[in-house]
């Protein structure tokens, strides 16, 4: 994943400039962190002692 993000950052930097690429990548990271907690619940075992359906 890191390699993919690095390539995306390089391509953006060539097309729109380093500063705008950095801003876009920061926004992308922020959005990914906002989404991540929702996905992290999938596949985890319940902690309340109940059994999954």
PDB file of N, CA, C and O in Angstrom:
ATOM      1  N   UNK A   1       0.813  -1.184   0.000  1.00  0.00           N
ATOM      2  CA  UNK A   1       0.000   0.000   0.000  1.00  0.00           C
ATOM      3  C   UNK A   1       0.868   1.265   0.000  1.00  0.00           C
ATOM      4  O   UNK A   1       0.570   2.246  -0.682  1.00  0.00           O
ATOM      5  N   UNK A   2       1.947   1.212   0.783  1.00  0.00           N
ATOM      6  CA  UNK A   2       2.824   2.383   0.841  1.00  0.00           C
ATOM      7  C   UNK A   2       3.405   2.702  -0.533  1.00  0.00           C
ATOM      8  O   UNK A   2       3.530   3.868  -0.908  1.00  0.00           O
ATOM      9  N   UNK A   3       3.758   1.663  -1.275  1.00  0.00           N
ATOM     10  CA  UNK A   3       4.331   1.858  -2.613  1.00  0.00           C
ATOM     11  C   UNK A   3       3.313   2.531  -3.533  1.00  0.00           C
ATOM     12  O   UNK A   3       3.659   3.429  -4.301  1.00  0.00           O
ATOM     13  N   UNK A   4       2.064   2.093  -3.449  1.00  0.00           N
ATOM     14  CA  UNK A   4       1.002   2.671  -4.268  1.00  0.00           C
ATOM     15  C   UNK A   4       0.803   4.148  -3.944  1.00  0.00           C
ATOM     16  O   UNK A   4       0.682   4.981  -4.842  1.00  0.00           O
ATOM     17  N   UNK A   5       0.769   4.459  -2.656  1.00  0.00           N
ATOM     18  CA  UNK A   5       0.602   5.856  -2.255  1.00  0.00           C
ATOM     19  C   UNK A   5       1.788   6.710  -2.673  1.00  0.00           C
ATOM     20  O   UNK A   5       1.617   7.872  -3.042  1.00  0.00           O
ATOM     21  N   UNK A   6       2.980   6.148  -2.620  1.00  0.00           N
ATOM     22  CA  UNK A   6       4.171   6.885  -3.038  1.00  0.00           C
ATOM     23  C   UNK A   6       4.114   7.199  -4.530  1.00  0.00           C
ATOM     24  O   UNK A   6       4.442   8.308  -4.949  1.00  0.00           O
ATOM     25  N   UNK A   7       3.698   6.218  -5.326  1.00  0.00           N
ATOM     26  CA  UNK A   7       3.582   6.448  -6.772  1.00  0.00           C
ATOM     27  C   UNK A   7       2.511   7.486  -7.085  1.00  0.00           C
ATOM     28  O   UNK A   7       2.687   8.330  -7.965  1.00  0.00           O
ATOM     29  N   UNK A   8       1.404   7.415  -6.359  1.00  0.00           N
ATOM     30  CA  UNK A   8       0.333   8.393  -6.556  1.00  0.00           C
ATOM     31  C   UNK A   8       0.831   9.787  -6.220  1.00  0.00           C
ATOM     32  O   UNK A   8       0.555  10.740  -6.947  1.00  0.00           O
ATOM     33  N   UNK A   9       1.561   9.909  -5.126  1.00  0.00           N
ATOM     34  CA  UNK A   9       2.101  11.202  -4.723  1.00  0.00           C
ATOM     35  C   UNK A   9       3.061  11.745  -5.781  1.00  0.00           C
ATOM     36  O   UNK A   9       3.019  12.932  -6.103  1.00  0.00           O
ATOM     37  N   UNK A  10       3.918  10.888  -6.319  1.00  0.00           N
ATOM     38  CA  UNK A  10       4.860  11.317  -7.348  1.00  0.00           C
ATOM     39  C   UNK A  10       4.145  11.786  -8.604  1.00  0.00           C
ATOM     40  O   UNK A  10       4.519  12.795  -9.202  1.00  0.00           O
ATOM     41  N   UNK A  11       3.117  11.049  -8.997  1.00  0.00           N
ATOM     42  CA  UNK A  11       2.375  11.421 -10.195  1.00  0.00           C
ATOM     43  C   UNK A  11       1.645  12.742  -9.984  1.00  0.00           C
ATOM     44  O   UNK A  11       1.645  13.600 -10.866  1.00  0.00           O
ATOM     45  N   UNK A  12       1.029  12.907  -8.832  1.00  0.00           N
ATOM     46  CA  UNK A  12       0.355  14.171  -8.534  1.00  0.00           C
ATOM     47  C   UNK A  12       1.347  15.329  -8.530  1.00  0.00           C
ATOM     48  O   UNK A  12       1.047  16.408  -9.041  1.00  0.00           O
ATOM     49  N   UNK A  13       2.513  15.110  -7.961  1.00  0.00           N
ATOM     50  CA  UNK A  13       3.522  16.169  -7.903  1.00  0.00           C
ATOM     51  C   UNK A  13       3.938  16.603  -9.295  1.00  0.00           C
ATOM     52  O   UNK A  13       4.156  17.791  -9.533  1.00  0.00           O
ATOM     53  N   UNK A  14       4.051  15.659 -10.218  1.00  0.00           N
ATOM     54  CA  UNK A  14       4.406  16.013 -11.602  1.00  0.00           C
ATOM     55  C   UNK A  14       3.296  16.803 -12.283  1.00  0.00           C
ATOM     56  O   UNK A  14       3.562  17.730 -13.047  1.00  0.00           O
ATOM     57  N   UNK A  15       2.047  16.428 -12.001  1.00  0.00           N
ATOM     58  CA  UNK A  15       0.926  17.046 -12.699  1.00  0.00           C
ATOM     59  C   UNK A  15       0.502  18.389 -12.115  1.00  0.00           C
ATOM     60  O   UNK A  15       0.223  19.325 -12.863  1.00  0.00           O
ATOM     61  N   UNK A  16       0.449  18.497 -10.772  1.00  0.00           N
ATOM     62  CA  UNK A  16      -0.088  19.716 -10.168  1.00  0.00           C
ATOM     63  C   UNK A  16       0.910  20.464  -9.303  1.00  0.00           C
ATOM     64  O   UNK A  16       0.614  21.561  -8.830  1.00  0.00           O
ATOM     65  N   UNK A  17       2.081  19.895  -9.090  1.00  0.00           N
ATOM     66  CA  UNK A  17       3.088  20.545  -8.257  1.00  0.00           C
ATOM     67  C   UNK A  17       3.174  19.887  -6.884  1.00  0.00           C
ATOM     68  O   UNK A  17       2.239  19.235  -6.419  1.00  0.00           O
ATOM     69  N   UNK A  18       4.317  20.080  -6.262  1.00  0.00           N
ATOM     70  CA  UNK A  18       4.599  19.424  -4.991  1.00  0.00           C
ATOM     71  C   UNK A  18       3.658  19.867  -3.875  1.00  0.00           C
ATOM     72  O   UNK A  18       3.181  19.039  -3.098  1.00  0.00           O
ATOM     73  N   UNK A  19       3.393  21.153  -3.795  1.00  0.00           N
ATOM     74  CA  UNK A  19       2.554  21.672  -2.717  1.00  0.00           C
ATOM     75  C   UNK A  19       1.131  21.151  -2.811  1.00  0.00           C
ATOM     76  O   UNK A  19       0.572  20.691  -1.816  1.00  0.00           O
ATOM     77  N   UNK A  20       0.543  21.218  -3.990  1.00  0.00           N
ATOM     78  CA  UNK A  20      -0.827  20.737  -4.161  1.00  0.00           C
ATOM     79  C   UNK A  20      -0.908  19.227  -3.971  1.00  0.00           C
ATOM     80  O   UNK A  20      -1.906  18.718  -3.462  1.00  0.00           O
ATOM     81  N   UNK A  21       0.126  18.517  -4.371  1.00  0.00           N
ATOM     82  CA  UNK A  21       0.159  17.066  -4.179  1.00  0.00           C
ATOM     83  C   UNK A  21       0.189  16.741  -2.688  1.00  0.00           C
ATOM     84  O   UNK A  21      -0.492  15.818  -2.243  1.00  0.00           O
ATOM     85  N   UNK A  22       0.962  17.482  -1.924  1.00  0.00           N
ATOM     86  CA  UNK A  22       1.044  17.255  -0.480  1.00  0.00           C
ATOM     87  C   UNK A  22      -0.308  17.505   0.193  1.00  0.00           C
ATOM     88  O   UNK A  22      -0.707  16.765   1.093  1.00  0.00           O
ATOM     89  N   UNK A  23      -1.002  18.543  -0.244  1.00  0.00           N
ATOM     90  CA  UNK A  23      -2.322  18.843   0.304  1.00  0.00           C
ATOM     91  C   UNK A  23      -3.307  17.725  -0.044  1.00  0.00           C
ATOM     92  O   UNK A  23      -4.086  17.295   0.806  1.00  0.00           O
ATOM     93  N   UNK A  24      -3.272  17.263  -1.273  1.00  0.00           N
ATOM     94  CA  UNK A  24      -4.173  16.196  -1.708  1.00  0.00           C
ATOM     95  C   UNK A  24      -3.900  14.901  -0.951  1.00  0.00           C
ATOM     96  O   UNK A  24      -4.834  14.201  -0.559  1.00  0.00           O
ATOM     97  N   UNK A  25      -2.623  14.580  -0.745  1.00  0.00           N
ATOM     98  CA  UNK A  25      -2.267  13.361  -0.017  1.00  0.00           C
ATOM     99  C   UNK A  25      -2.682  13.462   1.452  1.00  0.00           C
ATOM    100  O   UNK A  25      -3.118  12.471   2.038  1.00  0.00           O
ATOM    101  N   UNK A  26      -2.552  14.632   2.042  1.00  0.00           N
ATOM    102  CA  UNK A  26      -2.980  14.815   3.432  1.00  0.00           C
ATOM    103  C   UNK A  26      -4.485  14.609   3.549  1.00  0.00           C
ATOM    104  O   UNK A  26      -4.956  13.984   4.499  1.00  0.00           O
ATOM    105  N   UNK A  27      -5.234  15.131   2.594  1.00  0.00           N
ATOM    106  CA  UNK A  27      -6.689  14.946   2.588  1.00  0.00           C
ATOM    107  C   UNK A  27      -7.036  13.465   2.421  1.00  0.00           C
ATOM    108  O   UNK A  27      -7.948  12.958   3.074  1.00  0.00           O
ATOM    109  N   UNK A  28      -6.313  12.786   1.554  1.00  0.00           N
ATOM    110  CA  UNK A  28      -6.531  11.356   1.331  1.00  0.00           C
ATOM    111  C   UNK A  28      -6.266  10.563   2.616  1.00  0.00           C
ATOM    112  O   UNK A  28      -7.043   9.674   2.964  1.00  0.00           O
ATOM    113  N   UNK A  29      -5.185  10.876   3.314  1.00  0.00           N
ATOM    114  CA  UNK A  29      -4.873  10.196   4.581  1.00  0.00           C
ATOM    115  C   UNK A  29      -5.955  10.459   5.626  1.00  0.00           C
ATOM    116  O   UNK A  29      -6.360   9.552   6.354  1.00  0.00           O
ATOM    117  N   UNK A  30      -6.419  11.709   5.694  1.00  0.00           N
ATOM    118  CA  UNK A  30      -7.474  12.075   6.642  1.00  0.00           C
ATOM    119  C   UNK A  30      -8.759  11.286   6.360  1.00  0.00           C
ATOM    120  O   UNK A  30      -9.391  10.768   7.281  1.00  0.00           O
ATOM    121  N   UNK A  31      -9.132  11.201   5.099  1.00  0.00           N
ATOM    122  CA  UNK A  31     -10.331  10.450   4.724  1.00  0.00           C
ATOM    123  C   UNK A  31     -10.168   8.962   5.026  1.00  0.00           C
ATOM    124  O   UNK A  31     -11.111   8.310   5.475  1.00  0.00           O
ATOM    125  N   UNK A  32      -8.985   8.431   4.784  1.00  0.00           N
ATOM    126  CA  UNK A  32      -8.735   7.012   5.054  1.00  0.00           C
ATOM    127  C   UNK A  32      -8.828   6.722   6.544  1.00  0.00           C
ATOM    128  O   UNK A  32      -9.361   5.685   6.940  1.00  0.00           O
ATOM    129  N   UNK A  33      -8.322   7.618   7.369  1.00  0.00           N
ATOM    130  CA  UNK A  33      -8.408   7.423   8.819  1.00  0.00           C
ATOM    131  C   UNK A  33      -9.848   7.520   9.300  1.00  0.00           C
ATOM    132  O   UNK A  33     -10.233   6.834  10.247  1.00  0.00           O
ATOM    133  N   UNK A  34     -10.644   8.363   8.660  1.00  0.00           N
ATOM    134  CA  UNK A  34     -12.043   8.490   9.046  1.00  0.00           C
ATOM    135  C   UNK A  34     -12.825   7.229   8.708  1.00  0.00           C
ATOM    136  O   UNK A  34     -13.764   6.868   9.418  1.00  0.00           O
ATOM    137  N   UNK A  35     -12.443   6.561   7.628  1.00  0.00           N
ATOM    138  CA  UNK A  35     -13.125   5.349   7.187  1.00  0.00           C
ATOM    139  C   UNK A  35     -12.628   4.120   7.944  1.00  0.00           C
ATOM    140  O   UNK A  35     -13.402   3.196   8.195  1.00  0.00           O
ATOM    141  N   UNK A  36     -11.363   4.098   8.306  1.00  0.00           N
ATOM    142  CA  UNK A  36     -10.724   2.921   8.905  1.00  0.00           C
ATOM    143  C   UNK A  36     -11.445   2.367  10.134  1.00  0.00           C
ATOM    144  O   UNK A  36     -11.610   1.150  10.209  1.00  0.00           O
ATOM    145  N   UNK A  37     -11.882   3.166  11.093  1.00  0.00           N
ATOM    146  CA  UNK A  37     -12.540   2.582  12.264  1.00  0.00           C
ATOM    147  C   UNK A  37     -13.795   1.785  11.917  1.00  0.00           C
ATOM    148  O   UNK A  37     -14.107   0.807  12.596  1.00  0.00           O
ATOM    149  N   UNK A  38     -14.503   2.177  10.894  1.00  0.00           N
ATOM    150  CA  UNK A  38     -15.692   1.448  10.474  1.00  0.00           C
ATOM    151  C   UNK A  38     -15.313   0.065   9.969  1.00  0.00           C
ATOM    152  O   UNK A  38     -16.005  -0.908  10.266  1.00  0.00           O
ATOM    153  N   UNK A  39     -14.238  -0.040   9.220  1.00  0.00           N
ATOM    154  CA  UNK A  39     -13.808  -1.311   8.655  1.00  0.00           C
ATOM    155  C   UNK A  39     -13.098  -2.188   9.670  1.00  0.00           C
ATOM    156  O   UNK A  39     -13.046  -3.406   9.498  1.00  0.00           O
ATOM    157  N   UNK A  40     -12.552  -1.598  10.723  1.00  0.00           N
ATOM    158  CA  UNK A  40     -11.787  -2.384  11.681  1.00  0.00           C
ATOM    159  C   UNK A  40     -12.683  -3.286  12.520  1.00  0.00           C
ATOM    160  O   UNK A  40     -12.181  -4.221  13.145  1.00  0.00           O
ATOM    161  N   UNK A  41     -13.978  -3.042  12.557  1.00  0.00           N
ATOM    162  CA  UNK A  41     -14.891  -3.871  13.333  1.00  0.00           C
ATOM    163  C   UNK A  41     -15.212  -5.181  12.633  1.00  0.00           C
ATOM    164  O   UNK A  41     -15.617  -6.144  13.283  1.00  0.00           O
ATOM    165  N   UNK A  42     -15.041  -5.233  11.339  1.00  0.00           N
ATOM    166  CA  UNK A  42     -15.366  -6.443  10.580  1.00  0.00           C
ATOM    167  C   UNK A  42     -14.393  -7.558  10.932  1.00  0.00           C
ATOM    168  O   UNK A  42     -13.182  -7.346  10.990  1.00  0.00           O
ATOM    169  N   UNK A  43     -14.930  -8.733  11.163  1.00  0.00           N
ATOM    170  CA  UNK A  43     -14.102  -9.893  11.389  1.00  0.00           C
ATOM    171  C   UNK A  43     -13.577 -10.046  12.803  1.00  0.00           C
ATOM    172  O   UNK A  43     -12.878 -11.018  13.091  1.00  0.00           O
ATOM    173  N   UNK A  44     -13.891  -9.122  13.689  1.00  0.00           N
ATOM    174  CA  UNK A  44     -13.421  -9.238  15.064  1.00  0.00           C
ATOM    175  C   UNK A  44     -14.427 -10.034  15.885  1.00  0.00           C
ATOM    176  O   UNK A  44     -15.626 -10.037  15.607  1.00  0.00           O
ATOM    177  N   UNK A  45     -13.913 -10.692  16.881  1.00  0.00           N
ATOM    178  CA  UNK A  45     -14.766 -11.468  17.770  1.00  0.00           C
ATOM    179  C   UNK A  45     -15.451 -10.536  18.755  1.00  0.00           C
ATOM    180  O   UNK A  45     -14.866  -9.536  19.169  1.00  0.00           O
ATOM    181  N   UNK A  46     -16.676 -10.849  19.133  1.00  0.00           N
ATOM    182  CA  UNK A  46     -17.367 -10.011  20.111  1.00  0.00           C
ATOM    183  C   UNK A  46     -16.656 -10.083  21.463  1.00  0.00           C
ATOM    184  O   UNK A  46     -16.178 -11.144  21.865  1.00  0.00           O
ATOM    185  N   UNK A  47     -16.593  -8.958  22.152  1.00  0.00           N
ATOM    186  CA  UNK A  47     -15.906  -8.914  23.441  1.00  0.00           C
ATOM    187  C   UNK A  47     -16.868  -9.038  24.607  1.00  0.00           C
ATOM    188  O   UNK A  47     -16.436  -9.111  25.757  1.00  0.00           O
ATOM    189  N   UNK A  48     -18.146  -9.062  24.337  1.00  0.00           N
ATOM    190  CA  UNK A  48     -19.121  -9.140  25.422  1.00  0.00           C
ATOM    191  C   UNK A  48     -19.480 -10.559  25.810  1.00  0.00           C
ATOM    192  O   UNK A  48     -20.366 -10.757  26.641  1.00  0.00           O
ATOM    193  N   UNK A  49     -18.830 -11.537  25.246  1.00  0.00           N
ATOM    194  CA  UNK A  49     -19.097 -12.926  25.583  1.00  0.00           C
ATOM    195  C   UNK A  49     -20.162 -13.586  24.733  1.00  0.00           C
ATOM    196  O   UNK A  49     -20.392 -14.789  24.851  1.00  0.00           O
ATOM    197  N   UNK A  50     -20.809 -12.822  23.884  1.00  0.00           N
ATOM    198  CA  UNK A  50     -21.842 -13.405  23.026  1.00  0.00           C
ATOM    199  C   UNK A  50     -21.200 -14.137  21.860  1.00  0.00           C
ATOM    200  O   UNK A  50     -20.029 -13.923  21.545  1.00  0.00           O
ATOM    201  N   UNK A  51     -21.965 -14.988  21.236  1.00  0.00           N
ATOM    202  CA  UNK A  51     -21.460 -15.714  20.071  1.00  0.00           C
ATOM    203  C   UNK A  51     -21.984 -15.062  18.807  1.00  0.00           C
ATOM    204  O   UNK A  51     -23.090 -14.521  18.799  1.00  0.00           O
ATOM    205  N   UNK A  52     -21.205 -15.107  17.742  1.00  0.00           N
ATOM    206  CA  UNK A  52     -21.675 -14.507  16.489  1.00  0.00           C
ATOM    207  C   UNK A  52     -22.858 -15.282  15.926  1.00  0.00           C
ATOM    208  O   UNK A  52     -23.014 -16.469  16.209  1.00  0.00           O
ATOM    209  N   UNK A  53     -23.690 -14.619  15.131  1.00  0.00           N
ATOM    210  CA  UNK A  53     -24.879 -15.295  14.589  1.00  0.00           C
ATOM    211  C   UNK A  53     -24.541 -16.442  13.677  1.00  0.00           C
ATOM    212  O   UNK A  53     -25.440 -17.098  13.151  1.00  0.00           O
TER     213      UNK A  53
END
